[in-house]
Amino acid sequence: MAEINSNAGHDRHKGGLRRSKKLSTKVDLTPMVDLGFLLITFFVFTTSMSQPKSMKLFLPAGDTELMPAGSSTALTIIPVADNKIFYYHGDLTTALATNMYGTTTFSISNGIGDIIREKQKALSKNPKFKRDDLLLIIKPSIDASYKNVVNALDEVLINVVKHYAFVELDPFEKGTLAKLKVK
């Protein structure tokens, strides 16, 4: 607390003139520091930390072999090594015959996002389909990193793809990737 020393300058007299007494003040700041730490502790404990955000992933309840996808609305992306993506439109054999496949990356320009948007535009121009009819099939290869799978899910959110699925690679697709030397 604050304290006043009254003995400062008590014994000093010069030639009979009496000088006014000067008091020394000393302020103890310990309670102020305690209050500061209490406030800091209060605000640290009462603030809400950022909560991790998750994406809802809806998986089919039964066997996925009974769920055929329309080849004109399907776009399959296969994340592979080195942040690359192999993609094809519709069925793989038809896509290979009609040259409707390719390799791209996750880049902003000329990446997989552009491929998804082009497919959505093509569907919206078709009188039978809407933009929301796109079915994005994600088939991560064994060489794909976790980051690539998360980036593929980010593209689903960015491009507002309503229908998407995670499926395992079949042997024909593995053979095709090996034949095309896509790693």
C-alpha positions as CSV (number, residue, x, y, z in Angstrom):
1,M,0.0,0.0,0.0
2,A,1.1,3.6,-0.1
3,E,3.2,4.7,2.8
4,I,4.5,8.1,4.0
5,N,7.8,8.4,5.8
6,S,7.6,11.2,8.3
7,N,11.1,11.3,9.5
8,A,12.7,12.6,6.3
9,G,14.4,15.9,6.9
10,H,13.5,15.9,10.6
11,D,16.8,16.8,12.1
12,R,17.8,19.5,9.6
13,H,17.7,23.0,10.9
14,K,19.8,25.9,9.6
15,G,20.4,29.0,11.6
16,G,17.1,29.1,13.3
17,L,15.0,29.0,10.2
18,R,12.6,26.3,10.2
19,R,12.2,24.6,6.9
20,S,9.0,22.8,5.9
21,K,9.0,19.2,6.3
22,K,9.2,17.2,3.0
23,L,7.6,13.8,3.2
24,S,8.8,10.9,1.0
25,T,6.1,8.8,-0.6
26,K,6.5,5.2,-1.6
27,V,3.8,3.4,-3.6
28,D,3.6,-0.4,-3.5
29,L,2.4,-1.7,-6.9
30,T,2.1,-5.3,-5.9
31,P,-1.7,-5.2,-5.7
32,M,-1.9,-3.6,-9.2
33,V,0.3,-6.4,-10.6
34,D,-1.8,-9.0,-8.9
35,L,-4.9,-7.4,-10.4
36,G,-3.3,-7.4,-13.9
37,F,-2.5,-11.1,-13.7
38,L,-6.0,-11.9,-12.5
39,L,-7.5,-10.0,-15.5
40,I,-5.1,-11.7,-17.9
41,T,-6.0,-15.1,-16.4
42,F,-9.7,-14.3,-16.6
43,F,-9.6,-13.3,-20.3
44,V,-7.5,-16.3,-21.2
45,F,-9.9,-18.7,-19.6
46,T,-13.1,-17.0,-20.9
47,T,-12.1,-16.6,-24.5
48,S,-13.3,-19.3,-26.9
49,M,-10.5,-21.0,-28.8
50,S,-11.0,-21.7,-32.5
51,Q,-12.8,-24.9,-32.9
52,P,-11.6,-27.4,-35.6
53,K,-13.9,-27.4,-38.6
54,S,-14.9,-30.6,-40.2
55,M,-16.8,-31.5,-43.3
56,K,-19.8,-33.8,-43.2
57,L,-19.0,-36.9,-45.2
58,F,-22.1,-39.0,-46.2
59,L,-21.2,-42.6,-47.1
60,P,-23.7,-45.1,-48.5
61,A,-25.1,-47.6,-46.0
62,G,-24.9,-50.6,-48.2
63,D,-23.0,-52.1,-51.1
64,T,-21.7,-49.5,-53.5
65,E,-21.7,-51.9,-56.4
66,L,-25.4,-51.4,-56.8
67,M,-25.0,-47.6,-57.4
68,P,-24.1,-47.0,-61.0
69,A,-23.2,-43.4,-62.0
70,G,-24.4,-41.7,-65.1
71,S,-21.4,-41.4,-67.4
72,S,-22.4,-38.0,-68.8
73,T,-22.6,-36.5,-65.3
74,A,-19.6,-38.2,-63.7
75,L,-16.1,-36.8,-63.3
76,T,-13.5,-39.0,-61.7
77,I,-10.4,-37.6,-60.1
78,I,-7.5,-39.7,-58.9
79,P,-5.0,-37.9,-56.7
80,V,-1.5,-39.4,-57.4
81,A,2.0,-38.6,-56.2
82,D,3.7,-35.2,-56.5
83,N,0.4,-33.2,-56.1
84,K,-0.9,-34.3,-59.5
85,I,-4.4,-35.5,-60.4
86,F,-5.4,-37.8,-63.1
87,Y,-9.0,-37.2,-64.2
88,Y,-11.5,-38.5,-66.7
89,H,-15.1,-37.9,-67.7
90,G,-17.6,-40.7,-67.5
91,D,-16.4,-44.2,-67.9
92,L,-12.7,-44.9,-68.2
93,T,-12.8,-47.0,-71.3
94,T,-15.0,-44.4,-73.1
95,A,-12.8,-41.6,-71.8
96,L,-9.7,-43.3,-73.2
97,A,-11.3,-43.8,-76.5
98,T,-12.6,-40.2,-76.8
99,N,-9.6,-38.6,-75.2
100,M,-11.6,-37.2,-72.3
101,Y,-8.9,-37.6,-69.7
102,G,-5.9,-35.7,-68.5
103,T,-3.5,-34.9,-65.8
104,T,-3.6,-31.6,-63.8
105,T,-2.6,-30.2,-60.4
106,F,-4.3,-28.3,-57.6
107,S,-3.1,-24.9,-58.9
108,I,-5.5,-22.0,-59.1
109,S,-5.1,-21.5,-62.8
110,N,-5.6,-24.6,-65.1
111,G,-6.0,-26.8,-62.0
112,I,-8.7,-29.3,-61.0
113,G,-11.0,-26.5,-60.0
114,D,-11.1,-25.3,-63.6
115,I,-11.9,-28.8,-64.8
116,I,-14.8,-29.1,-62.3
117,R,-16.2,-25.7,-63.3
118,E,-15.9,-26.6,-67.0
119,K,-17.8,-29.9,-66.4
120,Q,-20.5,-27.9,-64.4
121,K,-20.9,-25.4,-67.3
122,A,-21.2,-28.2,-69.8
123,L,-23.9,-29.8,-67.7
124,S,-25.8,-26.5,-67.3
125,K,-25.8,-26.1,-71.1
126,N,-27.3,-29.6,-71.6
127,P,-31.1,-29.5,-71.4
128,K,-31.3,-32.8,-69.6
129,F,-29.0,-31.8,-66.7
130,K,-28.4,-29.1,-64.2
131,R,-25.1,-27.8,-62.8
132,D,-25.9,-29.6,-59.5
133,D,-26.1,-33.0,-61.3
134,L,-22.3,-33.4,-61.3
135,L,-21.1,-36.5,-59.6
136,L,-17.5,-36.1,-58.5
137,I,-15.8,-39.5,-57.8
138,I,-12.6,-39.2,-55.8
139,K,-10.3,-42.3,-56.0
140,P,-7.1,-41.6,-54.2
141,S,-4.2,-43.7,-55.3
142,I,-1.8,-45.4,-52.9
143,D,0.8,-42.7,-53.7
144,A,-1.5,-39.8,-52.9
145,S,-0.7,-37.9,-49.7
146,Y,-3.3,-37.0,-47.1
147,K,-2.9,-33.3,-48.1
148,N,-4.0,-34.2,-51.7
149,V,-7.2,-35.9,-50.4
150,V,-8.0,-32.8,-48.2
151,N,-7.3,-30.5,-51.2
152,A,-9.7,-32.6,-53.3
153,L,-12.4,-32.1,-50.6
154,D,-11.6,-28.4,-50.6
155,E,-12.4,-28.3,-54.3
156,V,-15.7,-30.0,-53.5
157,L,-16.5,-27.2,-51.1
158,I,-15.2,-24.4,-53.3
159,N,-17.1,-25.5,-56.4
160,V,-20.3,-26.4,-54.5
161,V,-20.4,-30.0,-55.7
162,K,-23.5,-31.5,-54.3
163,H,-22.8,-35.1,-55.1
164,Y,-19.4,-36.7,-54.5
165,A,-18.1,-40.1,-53.4
166,F,-14.9,-41.7,-52.2
167,V,-14.2,-45.0,-54.0
168,E,-11.2,-47.3,-54.2
169,L,-9.2,-47.7,-57.4
170,D,-10.1,-50.8,-59.3
171,P,-7.4,-53.0,-61.0
172,F,-8.3,-51.6,-64.5
173,E,-7.6,-48.0,-63.3
174,K,-4.4,-49.0,-61.7
175,G,-3.3,-50.7,-64.9
176,T,-4.3,-47.7,-66.9
177,L,-2.3,-45.3,-64.6
178,A,0.7,-47.6,-65.0
179,K,0.3,-47.8,-68.8
180,L,0.0,-44.0,-69.1
181,K,2.9,-43.6,-66.7
182,V,1.0,-41.4,-64.3
183,K,2.7,-41.3,-60.9
